[in-house]
Amino acid sequence: MRRALERRAKAQTRAALKAQAAEAKTKAKIVELEAENEALRENETKLKVKVRDLGATLKSIQRTRGGAAIAAAPVVGRRVVASPPRRSFVDAGDEMLDEIDARLHSLQTFLARAKDTK
């Protein structure tokens, strides 16, 4: 009778220790996931700030360039000269602005899709 009680007590002790270990693992996982969640929130905030800044930059560029950018855009199907004339600093600046416009448009498209998937 005594041995049976001792075995039962040991089994209950082992079960309690296993339950404590499982609870500790669960708590550790919760802490890890909360830290990851916080990091993702910070990253989201940084991205929102970056998007806002890029939007302001885009508006500034659009104000600076006005409608000239639309008028200067190449027509689809128009032949392109094999060797373009020498570029001036203004042309290089316009080309850079075109590249920035394209990147900002790409980013806006990406963000719109990201909002749609939420």
N, C-alpha and C positions, 0 to 999 in steps of 0.2 A: 504494500500500500504506500509506504513511504517513498520507495523508488519511483512508483508511478506518479506520485505528486511532484517529485523532483524533476522527472522527465517533462511533465506538463509545464512546470514552472520555467524550465530551460527553453522549451519550445515557445512559450509565450514571450520570454525575454528575446529570443531570436526574432520572432515576428515583430516585436516592438522595435528592435534595432533596425530591421529591414524597413519598417514603415518610416522611421526617423531618417534613414538614409535616402529613401525615395522622396520624402518631404524636403530634405536639404537640396537634393538635385533639382527638384521642381522650383524651389526658391532661387537657386543659382540661375536657372534658365530664365526665370521671370526677370531677375536683375539684368541679365545679359540682353534680353529682348527690350527692356525699358531703355537701356543705354543705346541700343541700336535705333530705337524709335526716336530718341532725343537727337541722335546724330542725323537722322533723316529729316527731322523737322528743321534743324539748323541749316542743312543743305538746301532744303526747300526755300527757306527764308533767303538764303544767299542767292539762289536762282531767281527768286521773285525780284530782288533788288537789282540783279544784273539785267533782267528783262526790262524792268522799268527804266534803267539807265540806257539800255539799247533803244528802247522806244523813244526816249527823249532825244537820243542822238539821231535816230531816223527822222523824227519830226524836224530837228534842226537842219539836217541835210536837205530834206525836202523843201523847207522854207528857203534855204540858201540857193538851191538849184532852181526852184520854181518849176515852171512847165517846160524849161529847156531840155530837161532830161527825157521827157516823153517825146519831144520833137526830134531829138538827136538819136533816138533808138533806131537800130537798123530795121528795115522792112523785111519781112519774111519773104524769101525767094530772090532778094536782091543779090547780085553777084558781089563778091568781096574781091578787092584788088589784091593781087598776089603779094606785092611789096608795098606796104603802106608808106605814106610820106613820113619824113622825120617827125618825131614827136616832140612837142614842146613841153615845158613844165606844166602848162595848163592842161594839155592833153593827158599827161601822166596823172595829174590830179583828178581829172574827170574819170579816168579809167579806175583809179583807186576808189573814188566815190561810187562808181558803178559796182565795183566788187563789194564794197561795204553794203550797198543797197541790196545786192543779191544775197549776201550772208544774212542780213537782217530779215529779209523776206523769208528765207529758208528757216530761220529761227522762229519767226512768227507762225509759220505753217506748222512747224514741229510742236510749238506750244499749244496751238489750237487743237491739234490732234491729241495731245496729251490731256487737255481739258476734256475732250470728248470721251476719252477712255475712262475717266474717273467716274 
